């Protein structure tokens, strides 16, 4: 009986640790979708959310992809943000019209 309890506790701890490491955002970090994107919605996140987003995507690569796409860079700036504020991405990888960028 004690062995079963030990395994149950170990399984619970392993599951909890995995859930704690996961981002709270449902983010598909397909940075390649930014190559052809013409528009993205930019939403503001707090520092805690920004740290969670950093798990899913390399921020420097994301910002560089935006800089390399003049239309996308312009739409970010038109919404009142700077490219260096962008910390996350949500894109389904298929529809380049459904892109959300997260800014700190």
C-alpha positions as CSV (number, residue, x, y, z in Angstrom):
1,X,0.0,0.0,0.0
2,X,2.8,2.4,0.8
3,X,4.4,1.7,-2.5
4,X,1.2,2.6,-4.3
5,X,1.0,5.9,-2.4
6,X,4.6,6.7,-3.1
7,X,4.0,6.2,-6.9
8,X,0.8,8.3,-6.7
9,X,2.6,11.1,-5.0
10,X,5.5,10.9,-7.4
11,X,3.1,11.1,-10.4
12,X,1.3,14.0,-8.9
13,X,4.5,15.9,-8.3
14,X,5.7,15.2,-11.8
15,X,2.5,16.4,-13.4
16,X,2.4,19.5,-11.2
17,X,6.0,20.4,-12.2
18,X,5.2,20.1,-15.9
19,X,2.1,22.3,-15.5
20,X,4.1,24.9,-13.6
21,X,6.7,25.1,-16.4
22,X,4.1,25.4,-19.2
23,X,3.1,28.8,-20.5
24,X,-0.5,30.0,-19.6
25,X,-0.9,31.2,-23.1
26,X,-2.0,28.9,-25.9
27,X,0.8,30.0,-28.1
28,X,2.0,28.5,-31.4
29,X,5.3,30.2,-31.8
30,X,5.7,29.8,-35.5
31,X,8.0,32.7,-36.1
32,X,8.2,31.8,-39.9
33,X,4.6,32.9,-40.4
34,X,5.9,36.5,-39.9
35,X,7.8,36.4,-43.2
36,X,4.6,36.9,-45.1
37,X,2.4,38.7,-42.6
38,X,1.1,42.1,-43.4
39,X,-0.8,42.8,-40.2
40,X,-0.9,41.7,-36.5
41,X,-2.8,42.7,-33.5
42,X,-0.6,43.8,-30.6
43,X,-1.7,43.3,-27.0
44,X,0.0,44.4,-23.8
45,X,1.2,41.9,-21.2
46,X,2.6,42.4,-17.8
47,X,6.2,41.3,-16.8
48,X,5.0,38.0,-15.4
49,X,3.1,37.1,-18.6
50,X,6.2,38.3,-20.6
51,X,8.3,35.7,-18.8
52,X,5.8,33.0,-19.6
53,X,5.9,34.0,-23.3
54,X,9.7,33.9,-23.3
55,X,9.4,30.1,-22.7
56,X,7.7,29.7,-26.1
57,X,9.7,31.9,-28.4
58,X,13.2,33.5,-28.7
59,X,12.4,37.2,-28.3
60,X,15.5,38.4,-30.2
61,X,14.6,36.2,-33.2
62,X,11.0,37.4,-33.0
63,X,11.9,41.0,-33.0
64,X,14.4,40.5,-35.9
65,X,11.7,38.8,-38.0
66,X,9.4,41.8,-37.4
67,X,12.2,44.3,-38.3
68,X,12.8,42.3,-41.5
69,X,9.2,42.7,-42.6
70,X,8.5,46.4,-43.3
71,X,4.7,46.0,-43.5
72,X,4.6,44.2,-40.1
73,X,7.0,46.6,-38.5
74,X,4.8,49.5,-39.6
75,X,1.6,48.0,-38.2
76,X,3.3,47.4,-34.9
77,X,4.4,51.1,-34.8
78,X,1.0,52.3,-36.0
79,X,-0.5,50.6,-32.9
80,X,1.8,52.7,-30.7
81,X,4.4,50.1,-29.9
82,X,8.1,49.8,-30.6
83,X,9.5,46.5,-32.0
84,X,11.8,46.1,-29.0
85,X,8.7,45.9,-26.8
86,X,7.5,42.7,-28.5
87,X,8.0,39.7,-26.3
88,X,5.6,37.0,-27.7
89,X,3.7,35.7,-30.6
90,X,0.5,33.7,-31.2
91,X,0.0,32.5,-34.8
92,X,-1.6,29.4,-36.1
93,X,1.0,28.9,-38.8
94,X,-1.5,28.6,-41.6
95,X,-3.4,31.9,-41.7
96,X,-1.0,34.9,-41.7
97,X,-4.0,37.1,-41.0
98,X,-4.5,35.6,-37.5
99,X,-1.4,36.9,-35.8
100,X,-1.2,38.3,-32.3
101,X,1.9,39.9,-30.9
102,X,2.4,40.6,-27.2
103,X,4.2,43.7,-26.1
104,X,5.6,44.6,-22.7
